[in-house]
Amino acid sequence: MKNQEVEIYNTVSEYNKMLNHETLHPLVSVIDFSKSDPICQHLRQFGFYTVFLKDVMCGDMQYGKHSYDYQEGTLVFIAPGQTYGISNAGTYIQPAGFALIFHPDLLKGTNLGKNIKDYNFFSYEVHEALHLSEKEREIILECFKNIKHELEQTIDKHSKSLIVNNIELFLNYCMRFYDRQFITRDHINQGVIGKFESLLNDYLTSEKPKNIGFPMVHYFAEQLNLSANYFGDLIKKELGVSAQEFIHNKLIDVAKDQIFDSAKSISEISYNLGFKYPQHFTRLFKSKVGVSPSEYKSLN
């Protein structure tokens, strides 16, 4: 099970066994950590989706230079294959809170299986966790209770759809609560937006497009210490357009200015902006402006 310093759990039953928790269903489990044995702090990798509801005070956790402002509980989402935990082998703790774990095989052939990638928060970093109000926490616990109730029933032809539908309902509530979090952290988000615009302007007016390439969303997310998915969702909520579309629009504005520099050819401008091929620049420009760069220059 151990691979260097990372413990690997591929199945729900393996993880339940480590916690001394009964396995009611081979593909899904709701865990009350207060009833588990003390566990050793470790880095762990799971072969299933994991959602931790941590009953901890989060006031001292940092989001960039800002403290979290929700203290009732924190939801952390982990996708299969991701590594999570603390590299501190040998220290035992009594965990608190709850967890929902479910294997990808549970979702095969279901609507949730087709749409699971739409729940971007499974790719967020731990410091981008969902911070719940007390009322939100009650809703989450009710969702866990309903899933656990179904797991305690005798398995029949309705079991899978009822379990998966309850998981989907839970995830949809999480989507709603993340939308709320983006709104209530507006002061933090505005700082991110300002830094993003500044970074993008600096990028497009430097040698970086020629040296690094076309400005990509993940580059700016890394500069801001955010995961690409969280950054993309934040930009979409704040600006109403995707991060990629925002980059494209800013790039076209810069291109329009450069087009009127008679010393620069269209090919030179395209290379200066990070395009490998001028035709790719022309295609993007025409899709945004309605005419080609050459036509735009002659019209103006």
N, C-alpha and C positions, 0 to 999 in steps of 0.2 A: 504493500500500500504506500510505503514511503519512497519518494524519489528525491534524493538529496534532502533538502530541508522542507520540501513541499509534500503534504499528505494529500493523496489523491483518492477521491470517493466517486466511483462511477455509477453507483446505483443508490436508490433511495434506502434500500435495506441496509447497506453498508453504513450509511450515515446514521440511520436509526440505531444500529447496533452500537456504534461508538458512543452514542448518547444514552444507551440503555432505554431506548424508546421503542414501544411495540410497533411493528409494521402491520398496519391495517390494509394497506393496498401497495402492491409492488412498485407503483409508478408515481405515487403522490403521498405526501405526509404533512400534517399540521403539528408542529412541535411546541410544547410549552416548556421552555428551558428551566423554569423553576422546579420542574419535576425530573430533570435530568441529573446525571452524575456530574461532579466537577470535571472540567475538561482542560487539557493542556493547551496553552496558547501556541498556535502554529500558523504557518502559511498553509492554506488548503485550496485544493482545486476540485471543482465539482463537475460531474457529467450531466448535471440537470440544472434547471432554473431554480434560483434560490432568492427568497425575499425574507430579510430579517426585519422584524419590528423590535427595535432596541429600546428598552425602557431605561434610558440613561438621561442624565442632565446634559444638554448639548450646549449650554451657554458658553462653555469655554472652548468649544470647537471653532476653528477659524474657516472663513470663506474668503480667501485672499487675505486682506487686512481687516475684514469685518467679522464680527462674532455672529453666530447663529442666533436668531431671535425666537426660536420655537424650542420648548423644553419638555413637552409632554411625551415625545417619542420621535424616533427617526426610522424611516424605511430605507433600507439599502437593497438594491437590486443587482443580482449577479447572474450573468448568462453562462451557459455551459462552456467549460474550457477556461474561464477566467480564474485568476488566482486572487484569493482574499485572505485577510487575517493579519496576524502579527508574528514576525520572525523572532520568537522569544521562547524557544523550546525549553521545557523543564518547569515552567510556571503554570500552576493549576489555578483555575478560577471557577466560581459558580456562576454560570451564565444566567442572564435574566432576559425576559421578553419572550417573543414568539418567532417562529419561522414557518413559511410555506415553501415546500419544495415539490417540484413536479418535473418528471422526466419528459424530454421531447417526444418519446414514443407515445405518451398519453395523448398528444395533440394530433397524431397522424390521422388524416381523413376528416378533420374537423375544421370548422370555420376559423377557430382560433389558431389552428396550425397554419392556415394560409396567411393570417394577418399578424402573427406574433412579432414579425420584424417591424411592424408599425409602432410597437411600444419601445421607443428609442431609449427609455430610461434604463433598460438592461445593459446599455453600453455607456452609461454615465459613470464617472469616477465616484469613489466613495465620498469625496468632499462635495459632490453635487447631489447628495442624498435628499430625500423628500422629508421635510420637517412638518409634523402634523400638529394641528390644533387639537384640543381635547375632544371636540365634536367629531373631527375627522378620524381620530384614533378610535372612537367608539364605533364608527362605521366599519373601519378596517377589522376590528375585533369581531364584529357581527359577521362579516364576510368569512373570516377564519372559522367562526363557530358553525356557520352553515356548511362549509366544506367538510369540516370534521364530522358533523352530524351525518352527512351522506356517506363518509368513509366507514362509519360505524354500522351502516345498514348491510344487509345481505346483498352481495353483488348480483344484479340481474341485468336485463337488456337495456335498462334505462340508466344504469349507474354511470357509465362513461359520459353520456351527454349531460347529465345533471352535474357531475363533478366539474367537467370542462366549462359548462355554462356559468357555474359559480365562480370559477377562476377568472373567466372572461369579465364577469361583472366586477370582480375585485380590481382587475387591471384597468377597467374603464373608470372606476372611481379614482384610481391613482393618476390617470391622465388628467382628470378634472382637478385634482389637488395640485398637480404640478403646474397646471395653468394658473391656479391661484398663487402658487409660490412665485412664479415669474412676475405676477402683478404686485404682490406684497413686497417683493425685493426690488422694487423699481429703482430705488436710489443706488443700489448695487449695479443693476442692469445698465443704468444710464452711464455709469463709469466705464463699464465694459464696452458699450457702444462707442463712447468717445475715444477710448483707447484703440478700438478696432479701426475707426475712421482715420485716426492719426497714423496708425501702422500701415494702413492701406495707401494713404497718400504718400507716406515716406517710401514705401515699396515701389510705387509706380513712377516716382520721380528720381529713383536711384538706378544703380547698375544691377540691382537684384533680378529684375525680369530676365536680363541677358545671362546672368550668372547662375541663377537658381531655376528660372523658368516662369511659366504662367502662374500668377498668384492663385494659390489653392486654399480652400477653406481650412483644411487641417493645419496648414502652416500658421495661420492667424490664431486658431484655437490653441495650438501649442504655445505660441507667444503669450497668450493670455492665461495659460495654465488651466485650460478647460478641455474636456473631451470634445471631439468634433461634433458628436450628436447633440450634446447639451448646448454647445455654442450655436449650432445651427437652429435648434429649437428656440433659444433665447432671441436670436436675431429675427426669426420669423414672427415671434410674439410681439417684439418691440417695434419692428419696422414694417411688418406686413408683407415682406418679400423674403425669399430664401437668402442665405449668406452668399451663395454662388451668384444669384441674380444681382444682389447688391454690388458684388465685385465686378460683374460684367458691366453694370450701369456706370460705375465709377471709371472703369477702364475706357469705355466708349467716350465719356466726357474728356478724358485726357487725350484720347486719340483725335477727337475733333479739334482740339487746340493744336496738336502737332501736324495735322493735315494742312494747316495754313502756313506752315514753315516751308517755303519754296525749296529750301536746301535738302529737305528730306523726301525720299520716295516712299510710296505706300509699303514697299517691301521692307525698307529700313525701319519704318514706324512699327510694323508688325513684329519684327525681331526685337526692337527696343521694348516692346510690351510683353515679351515672353512667348510669342507664338513661334513654333518651329517652322510653320509653313504659312506664307502670306495668304493663301486661299482660305485658311481657317479663320484668319482675322477678317477677311472680306466677308465670309459667310456670317460671322457673328455680328459685324457692323451692319450688314444689310438686314439681318433679322431684327435688330434693335431700332434702326433709323429708317429703314424702308428703301434705302438706296445704297449703292456701293460706295466705298470711300472716294473713288475717283469721281463718281457722279455728285457726291456731296460737295466735293471741292469745287467742281464746275458750277454747281447751282448757287454756291455762296461766293 
